[in-house]
């Protein structure tokens, strides 16, 4: 089962560069925005977001600014990103009681 999941994951990551649809991008944006709005009021979640902001940007970024940037992403943006960021050297970590590839499917 795990090797099938692993192969599917890699195939889907590679597929994105070729045939991602606007509906897939819209669904992803809706999910990201929904989670951000739902978790935004939880103290621990907000503290984690502030730490990430400080690490990546050096200052807090208002949630509205982040959501506006996410909502502006297009299919072309995703394809352009994938065209310039090669996926031939992915790092993958698996966790479990057995080494990867020893499980029966």
N, CA, C and O atoms as CSV, one atom per row, in Angstrom:
chain,resi,resn,atom,element,x,y,z
A,1,UNK,N,N,0.821,-1.199,0.000
A,1,UNK,CA,C,0.000,0.000,0.000
A,1,UNK,C,C,0.862,1.261,0.000
A,1,UNK,O,O,0.575,2.211,-0.728
A,2,UNK,N,N,1.912,1.270,0.810
A,2,UNK,CA,C,2.718,2.491,0.923
A,2,UNK,C,C,3.447,2.809,-0.378
A,2,UNK,O,O,3.534,3.974,-0.766
A,3,UNK,N,N,3.970,1.792,-1.053
A,3,UNK,CA,C,4.672,2.077,-2.306
A,3,UNK,C,C,3.702,2.592,-3.359
A,3,UNK,O,O,4.070,3.434,-4.179
A,4,UNK,N,N,2.470,2.100,-3.348
A,4,UNK,CA,C,1.462,2.600,-4.287
A,4,UNK,C,C,1.141,4.068,-3.983
A,4,UNK,O,O,1.029,4.888,-4.894
A,5,UNK,N,N,0.999,4.385,-2.706
A,5,UNK,CA,C,0.739,5.768,-2.295
A,5,UNK,C,C,1.898,6.670,-2.697
A,5,UNK,O,O,1.692,7.775,-3.197
A,6,UNK,N,N,3.116,6.190,-2.474
A,6,UNK,CA,C,4.314,6.948,-2.814
A,6,UNK,C,C,4.379,7.214,-4.320
A,6,UNK,O,O,4.622,8.344,-4.744
A,7,UNK,N,N,4.162,6.178,-5.119
A,7,UNK,CA,C,4.182,6.348,-6.577
A,7,UNK,C,C,3.086,7.311,-7.038
A,7,UNK,O,O,3.302,8.130,-7.931
A,8,UNK,N,N,1.921,7.202,-6.426
A,8,UNK,CA,C,0.811,8.092,-6.783
A,8,UNK,C,C,1.159,9.534,-6.439
A,8,UNK,O,O,0.895,10.441,-7.228
A,9,UNK,N,N,1.744,9.750,-5.278
A,9,UNK,CA,C,2.137,11.099,-4.866
A,9,UNK,C,C,3.111,11.710,-5.867
A,9,UNK,O,O,2.927,12.847,-6.303
A,10,UNK,N,N,4.147,10.956,-6.231
A,10,UNK,CA,C,5.132,11.471,-7.178
A,10,UNK,C,C,4.514,11.723,-8.556
A,10,UNK,O,O,4.836,12.713,-9.213
A,11,UNK,N,N,3.629,10.825,-8.987
A,11,UNK,CA,C,2.966,10.997,-10.283
A,11,UNK,C,C,2.107,12.263,-10.282
A,11,UNK,O,O,2.101,13.005,-11.263
A,12,UNK,N,N,1.389,12.510,-9.199
A,12,UNK,CA,C,0.518,13.680,-9.124
A,12,UNK,C,C,1.324,14.980,-9.058
A,12,UNK,O,O,0.931,15.981,-9.656
A,13,UNK,N,N,2.432,14.970,-8.346
A,13,UNK,CA,C,3.289,16.163,-8.307
A,13,UNK,C,C,3.801,16.473,-9.707
A,13,UNK,O,O,3.813,17.632,-10.121
A,14,UNK,N,N,4.218,15.459,-10.428
A,14,UNK,CA,C,4.705,15.664,-11.787
A,14,UNK,C,C,3.571,16.090,-12.725
A,14,UNK,O,O,3.776,16.927,-13.603
A,15,UNK,N,N,2.394,15.524,-12.543
A,15,UNK,CA,C,1.244,15.844,-13.381
A,15,UNK,C,C,0.859,17.317,-13.289
A,15,UNK,O,O,0.421,17.906,-14.277
A,16,UNK,N,N,1.014,17.902,-12.132
A,16,UNK,CA,C,0.630,19.303,-11.950
A,16,UNK,C,C,1.248,20.212,-13.001
A,16,UNK,O,O,0.605,21.150,-13.472
A,17,UNK,N,N,2.484,19.937,-13.366
A,17,UNK,CA,C,3.179,20.784,-14.342
A,17,UNK,C,C,2.562,20.671,-15.729
A,17,UNK,O,O,2.747,21.560,-16.560
A,18,UNK,N,N,1.838,19.597,-15.987
A,18,UNK,CA,C,1.316,19.360,-17.336
A,18,UNK,C,C,-0.152,19.711,-17.496
A,18,UNK,O,O,-0.546,20.285,-18.512
A,19,UNK,N,N,-0.965,19.372,-16.503
A,19,UNK,CA,C,-2.399,19.510,-16.759
A,19,UNK,C,C,-3.237,19.963,-15.562
A,19,UNK,O,O,-4.383,19.539,-15.414
A,20,UNK,N,N,-2.688,20.801,-14.728
A,20,UNK,CA,C,-3.480,21.325,-13.619
A,20,UNK,C,C,-4.629,22.164,-14.192
A,20,UNK,O,O,-4.453,22.888,-15.172
A,21,UNK,N,N,-5.783,22.056,-13.577
A,21,UNK,CA,C,-6.949,22.789,-14.073
A,21,UNK,C,C,-7.267,23.975,-13.168
A,21,UNK,O,O,-6.839,24.027,-12.015
A,22,UNK,N,N,-8.011,24.908,-13.703
A,22,UNK,CA,C,-8.407,26.067,-12.902
A,22,UNK,C,C,-9.310,25.639,-11.754
A,22,UNK,O,O,-9.277,26.251,-10.686
A,23,UNK,N,N,-10.115,24.601,-11.949
A,23,UNK,CA,C,-10.978,24.103,-10.862
A,23,UNK,C,C,-10.141,23.544,-9.712
A,23,UNK,O,O,-10.497,23.722,-8.547
A,24,UNK,N,N,-9.029,22.869,-10.026
A,24,UNK,CA,C,-8.144,22.357,-8.979
A,24,UNK,C,C,-7.514,23.510,-8.195
A,24,UNK,O,O,-7.420,23.456,-6.969
A,25,UNK,N,N,-7.090,24.541,-8.905
A,25,UNK,CA,C,-6.501,25.711,-8.240
A,25,UNK,C,C,-7.552,26.388,-7.366
A,25,UNK,O,O,-7.265,26.760,-6.228
A,26,UNK,N,N,-8.755,26.550,-7.883
A,26,UNK,CA,C,-9.834,27.174,-7.106
A,26,UNK,C,C,-10.153,26.375,-5.852
A,26,UNK,O,O,-10.344,26.954,-4.783
A,27,UNK,N,N,-10.216,25.035,-5.968
A,27,UNK,CA,C,-10.486,24.189,-4.794
A,27,UNK,C,C,-9.386,24.336,-3.756
A,27,UNK,O,O,-9.661,24.422,-2.559
A,28,UNK,N,N,-8.134,24.365,-4.215
A,28,UNK,CA,C,-7.013,24.508,-3.287
A,28,UNK,C,C,-7.077,25.865,-2.573
A,28,UNK,O,O,-6.879,25.945,-1.361
A,29,UNK,N,N,-7.351,26.910,-3.326
A,29,UNK,CA,C,-7.450,28.249,-2.732
A,29,UNK,C,C,-8.585,28.291,-1.721
A,29,UNK,O,O,-8.419,28.835,-0.629
A,30,UNK,N,N,-9.730,27.728,-2.067
A,30,UNK,CA,C,-10.872,27.715,-1.149
A,30,UNK,C,C,-10.512,26.996,0.145
A,30,UNK,O,O,-10.853,27.464,1.232
A,31,UNK,N,N,-9.823,25.858,0.034
A,31,UNK,CA,C,-9.421,25.116,1.227
A,31,UNK,C,C,-8.437,25.881,2.092
A,31,UNK,O,O,-8.574,25.917,3.315
A,32,UNK,N,N,-7.448,26.492,1.460
A,32,UNK,CA,C,-6.434,27.256,2.204
A,32,UNK,C,C,-7.075,28.443,2.908
A,32,UNK,O,O,-6.818,28.682,4.088
A,33,UNK,N,N,-7.902,29.183,2.193
A,33,UNK,CA,C,-8.552,30.362,2.768
A,33,UNK,C,C,-9.490,29.945,3.901
A,33,UNK,O,O,-9.513,30.583,4.954
A,34,UNK,N,N,-10.255,28.889,3.690
A,34,UNK,CA,C,-11.174,28.417,4.727
A,34,UNK,C,C,-10.458,28.016,6.002
A,34,UNK,O,O,-10.877,28.383,7.100
A,35,UNK,N,N,-9.367,27.255,5.853
A,35,UNK,CA,C,-8.587,26.860,7.035
A,35,UNK,C,C,-7.992,28.071,7.731
A,35,UNK,O,O,-8.002,28.149,8.960
A,36,UNK,N,N,-7.477,29.010,6.963
A,36,UNK,CA,C,-6.857,30.199,7.571
A,36,UNK,C,C,-7.885,31.012,8.337
A,36,UNK,O,O,-7.596,31.512,9.424
A,37,UNK,N,N,-9.078,31.151,7.785
A,37,UNK,CA,C,-10.121,31.933,8.455
A,37,UNK,C,C,-10.653,31.209,9.686
A,37,UNK,O,O,-10.998,31.849,10.679
A,38,UNK,N,N,-10.723,29.892,9.630
A,38,UNK,CA,C,-11.229,29.114,10.761
A,38,UNK,C,C,-10.218,29.069,11.896
A,38,UNK,O,O,-10.580,29.214,13.063
A,39,UNK,N,N,-8.960,28.871,11.555
A,39,UNK,CA,C,-7.925,28.731,12.578
A,39,UNK,C,C,-7.365,30.065,13.036
A,39,UNK,O,O,-6.664,30.130,14.046
A,40,UNK,N,N,-7.665,31.126,12.308
A,40,UNK,CA,C,-7.077,32.422,12.609
A,40,UNK,C,C,-7.388,32.954,13.987
A,40,UNK,O,O,-6.630,33.766,14.519
A,41,UNK,N,N,-8.482,32.517,14.577
A,41,UNK,CA,C,-8.867,33.016,15.889
A,41,UNK,C,C,-8.323,32.174,17.038
A,41,UNK,O,O,-8.444,32.562,18.200
A,42,UNK,N,N,-7.734,31.041,16.729
A,42,UNK,CA,C,-7.174,30.174,17.762
A,42,UNK,C,C,-5.794,30.724,18.136
A,42,UNK,O,O,-4.942,30.923,17.270
A,43,UNK,N,N,-5.584,30.965,19.417
A,43,UNK,CA,C,-4.355,31.604,19.889
A,43,UNK,C,C,-3.106,30.860,19.443
A,43,UNK,O,O,-2.158,31.477,18.958
A,44,UNK,N,N,-3.096,29.547,19.599
A,44,UNK,CA,C,-1.907,28.775,19.238
A,44,UNK,C,C,-1.646,28.871,17.733
A,44,UNK,O,O,-0.497,28.982,17.306
A,45,UNK,N,N,-2.690,28.831,16.949
A,45,UNK,CA,C,-2.541,28.932,15.496
A,45,UNK,C,C,-2.005,30.304,15.099
A,45,UNK,O,O,-1.123,30.414,14.247
A,46,UNK,N,N,-2.537,31.327,15.715
A,46,UNK,CA,C,-2.082,32.696,15.414
A,46,UNK,C,C,-0.625,32.884,15.822
A,46,UNK,O,O,0.146,33.521,15.104
A,47,UNK,N,N,-0.248,32.331,16.971
A,47,UNK,CA,C,1.149,32.431,17.416
A,47,UNK,C,C,2.071,31.725,16.426
A,47,UNK,O,O,3.143,32.236,16.102
A,48,UNK,N,N,1.658,30.552,15.944
A,48,UNK,CA,C,2.459,29.832,14.950
A,48,UNK,C,C,2.593,30.620,13.660
A,48,UNK,O,O,3.665,30.657,13.055
A,49,UNK,N,N,1.502,31.251,13.238
A,49,UNK,CA,C,1.542,32.058,12.018
A,49,UNK,C,C,2.490,33.246,12.184
A,49,UNK,O,O,3.218,33.590,11.253
A,50,UNK,N,N,2.487,33.868,13.347
A,50,UNK,CA,C,3.390,35.002,13.595
A,50,UNK,C,C,4.857,34.562,13.581
A,50,UNK,O,O,5.715,35.271,13.055
A,51,UNK,N,N,5.138,33.403,14.152
A,51,UNK,CA,C,6.503,32.883,14.136
A,51,UNK,C,C,6.942,32.637,12.695
A,51,UNK,O,O,8.062,32.979,12.315
A,52,UNK,N,N,6.053,32.040,11.890
A,52,UNK,CA,C,6.378,31.818,10.477
A,52,UNK,C,C,6.629,33.135,9.754
A,52,UNK,O,O,7.565,33.243,8.961
A,53,UNK,N,N,5.798,34.131,10.024
A,53,UNK,CA,C,5.986,35.443,9.406
A,53,UNK,C,C,7.357,36.012,9.751
A,53,UNK,O,O,8.072,36.503,8.877
A,54,UNK,N,N,7.717,35.945,11.022
A,54,UNK,CA,C,9.011,36.480,11.439
A,54,UNK,C,C,10.156,35.727,10.765
A,54,UNK,O,O,11.141,36.337,10.350
A,55,UNK,N,N,10.033,34.427,10.656
A,55,UNK,CA,C,11.091,33.619,10.036
A,55,UNK,C,C,11.207,33.926,8.546
A,55,UNK,O,O,12.310,34.150,8.049
A,56,UNK,N,N,10.091,33.938,7.831
A,56,UNK,CA,C,10.133,34.080,6.375
A,56,UNK,C,C,10.199,35.527,5.891
A,56,UNK,O,O,10.823,35.809,4.868
A,57,UNK,N,N,9.557,36.449,6.620
A,57,UNK,CA,C,9.461,37.830,6.134
A,57,UNK,C,C,10.158,38.852,7.031
A,57,UNK,O,O,10.399,39.985,6.612
A,58,UNK,N,N,10.479,38.457,8.260
A,58,UNK,CA,C,11.139,39.380,9.174
A,58,UNK,C,C,10.178,40.306,9.913
A,58,UNK,O,O,10.606,41.151,10.699
A,59,UNK,N,N,8.873,40.145,9.659
A,59,UNK,CA,C,7.857,40.966,10.326
A,59,UNK,C,C,6.499,40.285,10.191
A,59,UNK,O,O,6.306,39.456,9.301
A,60,UNK,N,N,5.557,40.628,11.069
A,60,UNK,CA,C,4.218,40.042,10.945
A,60,UNK,C,C,3.535,40.511,9.653
A,60,UNK,O,O,3.684,41.664,9.251
A,61,UNK,N,N,2.796,39.619,9.017
A,61,UNK,CA,C,2.054,39.948,7.803
A,61,UNK,C,C,0.571,39.773,8.113
A,61,UNK,O,O,0.158,38.703,8.562
A,62,UNK,N,N,-0.227,40.798,7.882
A,62,UNK,CA,C,-1.658,40.678,8.171
A,62,UNK,C,C,-2.290,39.527,7.381
A,62,UNK,O,O,-1.951,39.298,6.220
A,63,UNK,N,N,-3.203,38.815,8.023
A,63,UNK,CA,C,-3.868,37.685,7.395
A,63,UNK,C,C,-4.551,38.108,6.089
A,63,UNK,O,O,-4.536,37.356,5.114
A,64,UNK,N,N,-5.139,39.282,6.064
A,64,UNK,CA,C,-5.825,39.758,4.858
A,64,UNK,C,C,-4.860,39.861,3.678
A,64,UNK,O,O,-5.230,39.552,2.545
A,65,UNK,N,N,-3.626,40.294,3.941
A,65,UNK,CA,C,-2.620,40.396,2.878
A,65,UNK,C,C,-2.246,39.007,2.343
A,65,UNK,O,O,-2.116,38.809,1.135
A,66,UNK,N,N,-2.075,38.051,3.267
A,66,UNK,CA,C,-1.741,36.693,2.852
A,66,UNK,C,C,-2.868,36.101,2.009
A,66,UNK,O,O,-2.626,35.499,0.963
A,67,UNK,N,N,-4.098,36.280,2.478
A,67,UNK,CA,C,-5.236,35.698,1.765
A,67,UNK,C,C,-5.417,36.345,0.396
A,67,UNK,O,O,-5.784,35.671,-0.566
A,68,UNK,N,N,-5.165,37.633,0.306
A,68,UNK,CA,C,-5.276,38.308,-0.995
A,68,UNK,C,C,-4.255,37.746,-1.980
A,68,UNK,O,O,-4.562,37.549,-3.156
A,69,UNK,N,N,-3.046,37.490,-1.501
A,69,UNK,CA,C,-2.018,36.915,-2.380
A,69,UNK,C,C,-2.385,35.496,-2.814
A,69,UNK,O,O,-2.179,35.121,-3.968
A,70,UNK,N,N,-2.923,34.722,-1.893
A,70,UNK,CA,C,-3.333,33.352,-2.214
A,70,UNK,C,C,-4.478,33.369,-3.226
A,70,UNK,O,O,-4.476,32.600,-4.188
A,71,UNK,N,N,-5.451,34.245,-3.003
A,71,UNK,CA,C,-6.611,34.302,-3.892
A,71,UNK,C,C,-6.251,34.819,-5.283
A,71,UNK,O,O,-7.025,34.637,-6.223
A,72,UNK,N,N,-5.112,35.448,-5.426
A,72,UNK,CA,C,-4.686,35.968,-6.729
A,72,UNK,C,C,-3.940,34.921,-7.569
A,72,UNK,O,O,-3.648,35.168,-8.739
A,73,UNK,N,N,-3.628,33.752,-6.984
A,73,UNK,CA,C,-2.887,32.719,-7.708
A,73,UNK,C,C,-3.734,32.163,-8.848
A,73,UNK,O,O,-4.926,31.902,-8.685
A,74,UNK,N,N,-3.095,31.986,-10.009
A,74,UNK,CA,C,-3.773,31.438,-11.179
A,74,UNK,C,C,-3.115,30.131,-11.606
A,74,UNK,O,O,-2.041,29.771,-11.124
A,75,UNK,N,N,-3.773,29.438,-12.508
A,75,UNK,CA,C,-3.206,28.213,-13.072
A,75,UNK,C,C,-1.866,28.514,-13.735
A,75,UNK,O,O,-0.916,27.742,-13.604
A,76,UNK,N,N,-1.793,29.635,-14.444
A,76,UNK,CA,C,-0.530,30.024,-15.087
A,76,UNK,C,C,0.581,30.220,-14.063
A,76,UNK,O,O,1.728,29.851,-14.316
A,77,UNK,N,N,0.253,30.795,-12.913
A,77,UNK,CA,C,1.251,30.979,-11.853
A,77,UNK,C,C,1.805,29.637,-11.392
A,77,UNK,O,O,3.014,29.480,-11.222
A,78,UNK,N,N,0.914,28.674,-11.190
A,78,UNK,CA,C,1.339,27.348,-10.730
A,78,UNK,C,C,2.218,26.690,-11.790
A,78,UNK,O,O,3.268,26.136,-11.466
A,79,UNK,N,N,1.797,26.747,-13.047
A,79,UNK,CA,C,2.579,26.133,-14.120
A,79,UNK,C,C,3.932,26.815,-14.291
A,79,UNK,O,O,4.936,26.146,-14.537
A,80,UNK,N,N,3.965,28.127,-14.164
A,80,UNK,CA,C,5.232,28.861,-14.274
A,80,UNK,C,C,6.175,28.466,-13.134
A,80,UNK,O,O,7.369,28.263,-13.357
A,81,UNK,N,N,5.642,28.357,-11.921
A,81,UNK,CA,C,6.449,27.942,-10.777
A,81,UNK,C,C,7.029,26.543,-11.009
A,81,UNK,O,O,8.220,26.312,-10.801
A,82,UNK,N,N,6.169,25.616,-11.445
A,82,UNK,CA,C,6.621,24.244,-11.649
A,82,UNK,C,C,7.614,24.129,-12.800
A,82,UNK,O,O,8.473,23.248,-12.794
A,83,UNK,N,N,7.501,25.010,-13.783
A,83,UNK,CA,C,8.446,24.993,-14.900
A,83,UNK,C,C,9.838,25.449,-14.465
A,83,UNK,O,O,10.839,25.032,-15.048
A,84,UNK,N,N,9.904,26.296,-13.454
A,84,UNK,CA,C,11.199,26.825,-13.013
A,84,UNK,C,C,11.761,26.115,-11.783
A,84,UNK,O,O,12.907,26.358,-11.405
A,85,UNK,N,N,10.975,25.246,-11.156
A,85,UNK,CA,C,11.430,24.497,-9.980
A,85,UNK,C,C,11.359,23.010,-10.297
A,85,UNK,O,O,10.290,22.401,-10.254
A,86,UNK,N,N,12.490,22.447,-10.610
A,86,UNK,CA,C,12.569,21.047,-11.028
A,86,UNK,C,C,12.161,20.117,-9.893
A,86,UNK,O,O,12.369,20.417,-8.717
A,87,UNK,N,N,11.586,19.000,-10.265
A,87,UNK,CA,C,11.118,18.019,-9.290
A,87,UNK,C,C,11.889,16.711,-9.391
A,87,UNK,O,O,11.416,15.679,-8.916
A,88,UNK,N,N,13.058,16.739,-9.995
A,88,UNK,CA,C,13.814,15.502,-10.179
A,88,UNK,C,C,14.679,15.147,-8.969
A,88,UNK,O,O,15.298,14.083,-8.945
A,89,UNK,N,N,14.727,16.015,-7.980
A,89,UNK,CA,C,15.519,15.725,-6.787
A,89,UNK,C,C,14.701,16.020,-5.537
A,89,UNK,O,O,15.128,16.786,-4.674
A,90,UNK,N,N,13.528,15.411,-5.446
A,90,UNK,CA,C,12.671,15.607,-4.284
A,90,UNK,C,C,13.244,14.895,-3.069
A,90,UNK,O,O,13.860,13.837,-3.196
A,91,UNK,N,N,13.046,15.461,-1.916
A,91,UNK,CA,C,13.389,14.793,-0.665
A,91,UNK,C,C,12.101,14.228,-0.080
A,91,UNK,O,O,11.105,14.940,0.052
A,92,UNK,N,N,12.126,12.970,0.264
A,92,UNK,CA,C,10.942,12.309,0.798
A,92,UNK,C,C,11.321,11.627,2.096
A,92,UNK,O,O,12.349,10.955,2.178
A,93,UNK,N,N,10.496,11.800,3.100
A,93,UNK,CA,C,10.715,11.159,4.393
A,93,UNK,C,C,9.509,10.279,4.679
A,93,UNK,O,O,8.366,10.714,4.536
A,94,UNK,N,N,9.761,9.057,5.080
A,94,UNK,CA,C,8.678,8.164,5.478
A,94,UNK,C,C,8.896,7.751,6.921
A,94,UNK,O,O,10.032,7.656,7.387
A,95,UNK,N,N,7.815,7.511,7.616
A,95,UNK,CA,C,7.875,7.092,9.010
A,95,UNK,C,C,7.134,5.774,9.149
A,95,UNK,O,O,6.086,5.578,8.533
A,96,UNK,N,N,7.661,4.896,9.934
A,96,UNK,CA,C,6.990,3.626,10.174
A,96,UNK,C,C,7.935,2.617,10.770
A,96,UNK,O,O,9.132,2.872,10.906
A,97,UNK,N,N,7.395,1.473,11.125
A,97,UNK,CA,C,8.211,0.457,11.804
A,97,UNK,C,C,9.150,-0.306,10.879
A,97,UNK,O,O,10.073,-0.969,11.352
A,98,UNK,N,N,8.929,-0.225,9.556
A,98,UNK,CA,C,9.758,-0.965,8.606
A,98,UNK,C,C,10.359,-0.016,7.590
A,98,UNK,O,O,9.777,1.030,7.303
A,99,UNK,N,N,11.521,-0.365,7.037
A,99,UNK,CA,C,12.087,0.484,5.976
A,99,UNK,C,C,11.145,0.536,4.785
A,99,UNK,O,O,10.434,-0.428,4.502
A,100,UNK,N,N,11.145,1.650,4.097
A,100,UNK,CA,C,10.270,1.827,2.932
A,100,UNK,C,C,10.554,0.750,1.901
A,100,UNK,O,O,11.709,0.413,1.642
A,101,UNK,N,N,9.501,0.215,1.317
A,101,UNK,CA,C,9.648,-0.789,0.279
A,101,UNK,C,C,9.580,-2.204,0.790
A,101,UNK,O,O,9.517,-3.140,-0.007
A,102,UNK,N,N,9.592,-2.397,2.127
A,102,UNK,CA,C,9.520,-3.760,2.661
A,102,UNK,C,C,8.086,-4.156,2.997
A,102,UNK,O,O,7.825,-5.319,3.306
A,103,UNK,N,N,7.154,-3.205,2.939
A,103,UNK,CA,C,5.761,-3.519,3.222
A,103,UNK,C,C,5.143,-4.189,2.009
A,103,UNK,O,O,5.514,-3.891,0.874
A,104,UNK,N,N,4.214,-5.081,2.242
A,104,UNK,CA,C,3.489,-5.713,1.150
A,104,UNK,C,C,2.324,-4.828,0.761
A,104,UNK,O,O,1.680,-4.206,1.607
A,105,UNK,N,N,2.063,-4.784,-0.547
A,105,UNK,CA,C,0.951,-3.954,-1.036
A,105,UNK,C,C,-0.349,-4.699,-0.939
A,105,UNK,O,O,-1.396,-4.164,-1.304
